[in-house]
Amino acid sequence: MNARGTWLVAAILLLAVAAAGSTLVYHWSRARAAIGYFGAENAALIRSADQVFLLQQSDQAAERRDISHVADLEDLQKALVEDASYRTAAQANDCVSDWSTTLQFHQGGRSCSVEVDLACGKVRLAGKPTELDASPIHEGLQEFIAFAVSRTASLTETTDSE
């Protein structure tokens, strides 16, 4: 009777280790390309930042909003670092890019800025010449930004006349 119990415990432990290993491989494979683009440190910051700002620029004004407590922010943070959010083979389109929206992620003295092209559905790390085709989440990005703007007040607003 004792031998059967020992084998049962060993089998359960082996099953738990196998499940943990497969979970780790699954999550790593879902974010491998995005982490490669953003870098491991920036991807971790994007995913776990406790303070997030939305910057929107137009020809004459710039607005900054604290969106840290907006509903669904965690879903956006997760989507930004998942490969499924991006199309690997970018399709040619004649859309003119407009990088007037920026998401700034802050935590523990570190920061990372991600520029969003809401018109064409593209995302890029600020200062990086290459971009990611975010077509799979394009509509969700537009909806989230519109929702965040409707739920927050502008912290700063500057115009060219100031």
HELIX and SHEET records of a PDB file:
HELIX    1   1 ASN A    2  PHE A   38  1                                  37    
HELIX    2   2 ALA A   40  SER A   48  1                                   9    
HELIX    3   3 LEU A   73  LEU A   80  1                                   8    
HELIX    4   4 ASP A   83  SER A   85  5                                   3    
HELIX    5   5 SER A  135  ILE A  137  5                                   3    
HELIX    6   6 HIS A  138  ARG A  151  1                                  14    
SHEET    1   A 7 LEU A 132  ASP A 133  0                                        
SHEET    2   A 7 LYS A 122  LEU A 125 -1                                        
SHEET    3   A 7 ARG A 110  ASP A 117 -1                                        
SHEET    4   A 7 THR A 101  GLN A 107 -1                                        
SHEET    5   A 7 GLN A  51  GLN A  57 -1                                        
SHEET    6   A 7 ALA A  61  ASP A  66 -1                                        
SHEET    7   A 7 THR A 156  THR A 159 -1                                        
END                                                                             
